[in-house]
């Protein structure tokens, strides 16, 4: 019998299972579909919240810590799996016409490098492909990115190398609780025992845990498109009014993303593709000549205030919740996983854990 069952095989669940395994705990990860088959592979992989100055300190605290952890994490994953997660420093240009003072004050508070570019020549020195209408921007040169599907491949390879137990297409119907203590989970007609259960089911987490405690995680659809281009055609991540352009190492360029509250519907639309393409071309006109190679949608696990749940469920001994990272699963993942691992192991946490508790979010 495993010591801990993790429900959910996205990047949060997989990183959590790996961290607990490395700590010496016997774990079993259960995923309702293929590993990493939902929102984890579908995002942009920017290792910074979009407009971090608009977030609470609790989100920025995890984001800052994750940024420090990423180089070692991707190096270890490469050693374990042979997969390059494509961690690169692209930098981020924010070309919105507002937030300047807020962003600069935030940069001083968090010791982040944020530069105000107010002349066209300065902008072109950072990103030569920018549209001529863009005359000012905030430049964050230290923002990194990873390639989401590669993270999933690397984690899967790590699981196989480290012999971490997992089951795909294993949908959990119920969490077994007796006398206020978790006893395991039900998968179909099978009951799997464990003294600890972590719900890391992304947008599906509320359906798993609501019988015990109500949480406000809900699916928020995001559609994205991918242009096929040549390397270095676009060099920097560009952000405007919530939409972004992300250049990959191989020349592909992602453009996203919509925000749609349509339940668990993951269909894409021609209207969304048209809008995303028009916005992308308005920011970087050279994209107009490139074909759209692919369009897809993912379901982000949204919370009301953007703060994830990383906590024990007080009403049920041995039950934990690790979900609700919204657009920031990749951003917050390593730090969030460290915090969850410390909670499960009963260790002193690297930061104050109270902002991430269920009770603290309502």
N, C-alpha and C positions, 0 to 999 in steps of 0.2 A: 504494500500500500504506500503510495507517495505521501510525503509529509505535507505537500502543498499542491493544490490544483489551481492552475491559472486558466480562466475562461476568456478566450479571445486571443487570436493569433495575428493581430496587427503588430505594428512596431512597438507599441507600449507593452503588450503582453509578451512578445518575444524577447524584448530587452529585459523585462522583469524576470522571466523564466531563466534566462542566461545568467543574470546577476545572482539569483538565488542559488542556482546550480553551482556557480563558482564559489559561493560562500559555504558550500558543503551540504546544502539541502537537497533532498530527493524531490523532484518536481515532475508534474505531468501537465502539459499544455493541451487544451482542447479548443479546436477551431471549427466553427460551423461550416466553413467552406475550405478553400485552399489557404495556406499561410499567406498573410499579407494581401489577400485578395480584395479588400475593401478600400478604405480611404488612404491607407498607408502608402500604397504605391502611386496613388493618383495625385498627390500634391506636388508643390513646386520645389520643396526641399530648401527653402531659404532659412538659414539659421539665425533668424531674428524675427520677432513679431513684426507684422506690418504696423508702422507707426507706434513703436514701443512706448513713446511718451504718452500715449492715450490709455495705456494699461495700468492696472494696479501694481503696487510694489511687489506683491506676491508672485505675479507673472514674470516681472522683470528679474526677480531674484533667481527663479529657476532658469530663465533664459541666459542670464549671465554665467551661471554655474555650468550649464550645458555647453556653452561656447568654449569653456576651458577644458571640458572633458572630451570633446569631439576628436581632436587629433589622436589621442591615445586610443580611443574607442575604435576608430576606423582602422588604425594600424593593427590592433589586435584582431579585428574581424578579417582583415586582409590575410594575416598570418594563419588564421583558423580556416578560412574558406577559399583563399586565392582570389576573391572578388574585390575589385577596386570600387569603393563607394563614391569615387570622384569628388572628394572634398577639395574644393577650390575656393580661393578668395576672389570673388567677383566684384565686391563692393556693391553698394546700393545707392542709386540716385532717386531721390524723392522730388518729383517735379510739381507737386501741388503748390498752390499759391498761398497757402495758409500754414499755420503751425510753426512758423520759423522760431519765434521767441520761446514757445513751449518746448520745441525740440532742443534748442540750444541750452535752455535751463536744465532739461533732462540730461543732456550730455555731460554737464558739469557735475550733476548729482551722482551719476553712475560712472563717471570717468570714461565716457565713450567719445570716440573721435567723430564729431559731426561738424562739417564745414559748410558754411554758407557761400554758394557760388552765385555771383550776381552779374557776371559778364559773360557774353557769348563765347569768348575765346577760352575762358576757364572751363566752361561746359564742354566744349569740343575737345579740349585736352583730355578730358575724362572719358567721354563717349562721342566719337566723331559722327556717329550715325543718327544723333538726335535730330528731331524735326526743327526746322529753323524758327518755328513759332515759340519754342521753349527758350526763355531768356534767363531763368534763374532756377536754382535747385538746392536741395540739401544733399551733401555728399557724405556717405558713410563708408569710408574705404576699407574698414575691417570686417564687413559683413561677408560671411562664407555661405556656401551652398553645398548640398550633397544631392546625389541622384537617387530619388526615392526607390525605384525598382531595384537598384543595385544594393541598397541597404537591406531590402527584403531578401535578396539572393544571398548576401553575405551572412545574414542572421540564420537563414536556413542551412547554409554550409557550416556555420559554427555549431548549430544544433547537431548536425550529423557527425562532425569531428569530435565534439565533446560528449556525444551520446546522451543528449538531452531528450527525454521522452516527450513525444507529441503525437496527437491524433488529429488528422484532418477530416472534414465532413462528419464531425462529431458534435451534433447540436445538443446543447444542454437545455433540458426542459424545466428543470427545477433544482433548487439548492436545498439539500436535506439539512434540516435543523431539528434538534431535539433538546428540550430543556434549556433553551437559550444558548446552545452551542452548535456550531456547524459540524456536520458529520460527513459531508461529501456532496455529490451531485448526481442527478439522474440524466443519463444519456439514452434516450429511447426507453427500453425496458430494463436497462442495466444501471445498477447503482454502484458508483465508484466512491470509495471511502477516502477521506482525508481530514486531518484536524484543522487544516487551514485552506481557505478558498479565496482567491483574488478574482474579482470581477473586473476584467479589462476588455469588455466587449464593445468599446467605442460607442457608436450611435445606438447599439442594441442593448446597452448596459441597463437602462431603466427597466426594460421588459424583464430582465433577469432578477433585478433586486427589489422591484417595487412591492413585492409581497411582504418584504421585510421592512423596507424604508423607502419613502418616496424621494426621488431625486429628479432634478430638472433637465437631465440630458435629453436632447432631441436631435434628430437628423437635420442637417442643413446641407442641401445639395450644392455642389460646386462643379460647373462645367469648365473644361479647359480645351485648348487646341494646341497643336504642335506644327510649327513650320519646319520644312526641311531646307537647310541652307548649308553654307560652307563655314568652317571654323573661323572665328574672329570677325565674322561679319558684324556681329553685335558683341560687345565686350562686357558690358555691365548690366546688372539687374536694374530695371527702371520701374518705378512705382508712381502711379497717378490715380487719384480718386478711387483707391481701393483695387485697381487693376494693375497687373504687373507683367513684365516681360523678363524671361529668364533664359539667358544663353547657355547652352550646354557645350561641353568640350568638343563634341563631334560636329558642331555647327547647327544642330537643331535648336529651335527657339520656342519655348513655351509661352503661351499667353493665357492669362486667366484673371479672375475667375468670377463666375456668377455666385450669387448668394440667394438660394431659393428654399423656402420652407414648404416642401411638397411631400412630406412624409418620407417613406422609404422608396420612393420612385427614383430610379437612376437613369431614366431615359435622357437622351440628348436631343437638341432641337436645332434646326437650321437657323432659327432666329437668333439663338445664343451664339452660334458660330459666326454669323454675320456681325453681330455686335462686338464680339471679342476681336474679330479680325479688323474691324474698322478702328477700334480703340488702339490696337497694337500698331497699325499702320500710321495712325495720327501721331504716335510717339516716335516711331522709328520707320520712316517712309520706305526704306529699302526692303522692308518685309512685304511690300505690295507685290513684288515680283516673285515671291516664293510660294510654292504650293502648300496648302494645309494638308499635312500628311495624316493627321489623326485627330479625333475628337473623343472625349470621354467625360464621365462624371463620377464623382465620389461623394460619399455622405459623411460630412464632418460631425463629430459628437459635440454639439453646441451646448453651452451653459449660458445662463442669463447674463453673467458678468464676465465671462471669459476665463474664469479661474477654475482649474481642474480639481476634481476630487482625488486626493491622495491620502487615504485614511482608513482606519479601522471603523467598522460599524459598531457603535457602542452597544446596541441592543443584542448583538449576536457575537459571542466569543469565537474568534477564529475566522471571522468574515471581514474581508477588506474590499475597498472600492478604489479602482485606479482608472479613471475615465473622465471625459469631459474636457479634453484638451483643445477642442474646437479646431481652429486653423493652425494650431501650434504643436501638434503631436511630435513632429520631427524636431522642432525648435526646443521644446521643453523635455523631450524624452530622456536623455541621459541623467539629468538632474532629478527629474520626477521619479525615475527608476531607483536612483540612489536613495531618495527619501523613502520610497515604499519598502525597499529592501531593509533599511534601518528600522523601520516600524515593525516589519514582520519578525526581524531577528531580535527585537527588543533593545536595540543599540541607541546611543545618543544620536539625535538627528543633526545634520549639518546646518539646518536652519529651523526656525520656528515652524512647526507643522500645523499650528492651529488654523491658519487661513484656508487650509485645504480640506478641512473636516466638513462633513455633511451639515452639521448643526451650524457651522460658521457661515454657510452659504445661504441661509434662509432667515 
